[in-house]
């Protein structure tokens, strides 16, 4: 019964965070194994390794959230980005959302992942973050050099969590501070969620 309760809690966490995340989950291939420890959930394991919860379920239980138990060996899906790319996203999160709540950090990382999945944006981390439009960088930290500062452990954790929830939610593609935004265009975009000082939109 306790194991079932843990599974229900983990599933509820997926649903409660779903407005932040978007895009389609990729087909996952094996990338090692994880031995389940007491207290583990699909969510916790996926966040630990920076892999999609949906992919983790797919390779272990055929898309069904089956009960997991200590000692069980779970197959880990591949992360679709490299450690270097994770670090680049984390540096963007650090620069854009250092003073924002943790959920806001996760949401900023998710914007990068969602853009990669969108046909309207480049499909690599580097190209998304360093993209220019009409002579302007998409992200201010690239323009002012803040992107080159190291990421905190919390920013790196936020990237892993964004990767864990990739493939769910409303697919935010933009974020902005409504108090400082100067573009009338951004205000016309559909708001998906507001976290801290940032509005997220698509």
N, C-alpha and C positions, 0 to 999 in steps of 0.2 A: 504493500500500500504506500509506504514512504517513497519507494522508487517511482511509482505512478504519479504521486504528488509532485516530485521533482520534475518529471517530464511535463506535467501540466504547467508548472511555473515557468519552465523554459519556453514553452510554446507561447505563453502569455507575453513573455518579454519580446518575442519576435513580433507579435501583433502590436504591442504598444509602441515599438520603435519604427514600425513600417512606414509612416509618413515621411521619414527622413530619406529613405533609400529607394533606388529605382534601377532600371535596366533589366536585361534578361540574363539569367544564370547560364553559364557555359557548361558544356559537357565536360565532366571531370575525369581525369585519369589518375591512376594510383601514384602517390608520391611518398610512400612510407606508411608507418602504422603508429597508432597511439594506444597505449594500454590504459584503459579507463581506471581512474582513481575515485575513491569515495568523494561524493559531492560534485563530480563532473556532470555536465549537461552538454547537449549538442552545441548550445550557445557558447558555453565556456571553452569547449575544445576548439570550435571554429575561430573564436577570438584569439586564443592562444597561438594558433598557427597562421592566422590571417587568411583563412579560406572561407568560402561561402557555406553558410549553414545548409542551404538547399543542396549544394554539391555533396556535402558531408553526408546528408541523409540519403542522397541518391546512390552513392557508391556503397553504402552500408545496409540500407533497408528498402531500396526501391521507391524512394520518395515518401515513405511513411515514417513518422516519428516513433519508431519502436523504442521500448524501454531498454536502457543501457545499464550495465551492472559492473561493479569493480572487478578488475581482472580481464575483462573483455578486451580483445584487440580490435581496434577500429582502423579501417583503411582511410588514409588521408588523401583527399583530392589535391591535384596540383594547384598552387596559387598561380593566377594568370599573369602576375607581374613579378619582377625581380626584386631582390632586397634593395638594390640601388634605386629602383623606381619607388619603392615604399618610402625610402628615406627622402626622396624629392617631394613626394606628397606631404610627408610629415613636416618638412621645412616650410612648405606653403601653409599648412595648418598652423604652425607655430607663428608665422608672420601675420597671418590674417585673423587668427582667433585666439591669440595668447590670453587675452583677458575675458574671453567668452566662456560660458559654461561648457562642461565636458561634452554634453550632447551637441552643442554648437560646433565643437571641434570635429566630432564624428560627421556631422552634416556637411561641413566644408570639404572633408575628404571624399564624401559621397558624391559631391558635385563633380569632382574630377573623374571619378569612376563612371558616373552617369554620362558625362560628355564623351568619354571614350566609347560608350555603347550607342551614342546617338549618331545618325548619319549627317547631322549638321555640324559636327566637330571632328577634329583629328582622332585617330584611334590608338594613339600611344600616350603614355604619361607625359613624356617630355614635350611632345608636340602640343598637347592640351595646355600645359602650364606655360609654355613659352609662346603661345599663339599670339599673333598680332592681327588687328583688324583696323583698317583705315589709319594705320600708323601708330596705333596704341596697343600696348600689351593688355591682354585680358585680365591679368592680375597685377595689382599695384606693387606687391613685393618684388616682382621681376623688374619693374621699372626702377625702383629705388634701391635695389640690391639686398633687401632684407631676406630674400629667398636663399641667400648664401650663408645665412647664420644657421648654426646647428639646431636640430629639433630637440625638444625635451622628451623625456620618457613618456609623458602624458600624451604628447602629440603623436608619438609612434604607436602608442596603445590605441589612440583614436583611429588611426589608419587601419590597424588590424580589425577593429570593430566594424569599420565601414566595409571592409572586405568580407567580413563574416555575414553581413546583411545585404550584400550585393544580390540583386535579383528580386528585391521586394520594394514595395512602396510606390510613391507617386512620381519619382524620377526628377528631382530638382536639378536644374541646369544652371541656375544663377543664384547668387546671394548678394545682398547689399544692405547698407545701413540707411534706413529711410531718413535719418536726421542729417546725413551728409551727402546722400546721392544727388548728383547733379544732372543725370541723364533722365529726361522725361520719358524716354522709351522704356527704361527698366521698370518704371512705375506702372506700365501697361501690362506687364507680365502677370500671369496667374500665380498668386501666392499659394505655396504648398504647406508651409509651416513657418512660424516665427519662433526663434530661439535667441534669448538674450537680446543683443542689439541688432541682430541680423534677421532680415526676411529672406526666405528661400522661395524661389519661383521657377516656373518652367514656361 
